[in-house]
Structures are given as C-alpha cells and as structure tokens.
Amino acid sequence: MPDSSLRIGGFVPFTSIDYPGKLAAVIFCQGCPWRCDYCHNPHLLPAGSGDLLDWQVVLGELEKRRGFLDAVVFSGGEPTAQQALSRAMKEVSDLGFKIGLHTAGCYPERLDKLLPLLDWVGLDIKDLPKDYPALTRVANSGQQAWKSLKLLLSANIPLQVRTTVHPGIEEDQVATLCKDLAALGVKNHVLQTCRPVIGNQALQ
Ligand code: SF4
C-alpha cells in the first residue's frame, strides 16, 4: 500500500450511534501515539499492521452507500496521527457525505488544518491537563488535548466532549473537570464508563 494512503484497521459500513442524528459508516484509522490503559481498540494502536484495509476498497464501499448514509466518521486509533487524513476526508466529502471525527486531540496543529472539512467532532477529554501523562504515558498530552478543545470551540464546530470515567479518577476530579469544561463553553459533555476491550472490526 502506498505511503500516501490512509492506513485503515477496520470499517463499519452502517451505524446509527457514532454521529448524532445521522446514519453513518465508521472508518477505524490505524495508529495512536498514546497508550491509555483502558483503550478499547488496542489492536489499532501500532502505526503498522499486517491486516490493513485498502483505502480504494473502502472508498468503493462508501460509493455504493451514497444516498443511504448521511455521514462518514473517521475514528481510531487516532485519525489525526496520519498525514493522509486530510486527503481522505476530501475524497469522502466529494462523495457527498458529512464528515465526522473521533479524536483525542493529540495533534492540535493538524486538527487546526482539518477544521474546514469537519461537520461534527467527538473529542475525548480524558482528565485535567496535569493528570494526562499518568493515563496516556506521554508528557504534555493534556496540553495538546485541551489546545485541540479550544480550537474546536473557537471554530464553532458541532462538538461532543466525552470523558471516560476510569478507575483512577476521583469524584472531585470529575467535578472539577466538568466545571472547567463548562467554563470554557462546552455545552455537550458526556461521561462514559470504561467498556471491555473488543475485537477487530473488519470490512463486512
Ligand atoms: S488516545 Fe484513544 S485510541 Fe489512543 S490509546 Fe488512548 S484511548 Fe486508545
């Protein structure tokens, strides 16, 4: 597969729960720079894998679903880890689909360039910035995620902020987090519980 193609670890051709109010397909992008203990898609974390789906095949599947689906959600892994994301989003947008993005906000500079392409974003805000490295095992990850949040708010992109209530987070931490998010102007914040690890989701 050429380097310029999006690396795809899974594809769900139909979902009604991954883009609010829309019927969508989900593309699971391969690779994430962070290593959260509670990650529900650990098979998507390595950037390379022997089990990738071909971008042109996925695009062909989407083409068949024009007029039936409203949107395509790029999920992961961390979609913004890949330089090929922008071109892939443009190709999907040219097919007439709305573009959704699930991201942890790992790369605010890249996210900034994607803003004109985005119709809706689900952003993970895992914790207060100072507490991120204990979760992600990466220094400054909290600053990156919160910078991404501010970019999305400034751009007025329809946004849902999600926080996974993991075993290491205290109740007063969650309360502070909710308060800080509200103070920044977050109107849609969802608390979700850790869910068990699931297997690979391949093209069906
Ligand atoms: S940022 Fe998301 S995809 Fe990456 S390790 Fe954490 S939970 Fe998994």
Residues whose N, C-alpha, C, O or C-beta is under 5 A from the ligand:
A	BS01	SF4	C32 W34 R35 C36 C39 G76 G77 E78 A104
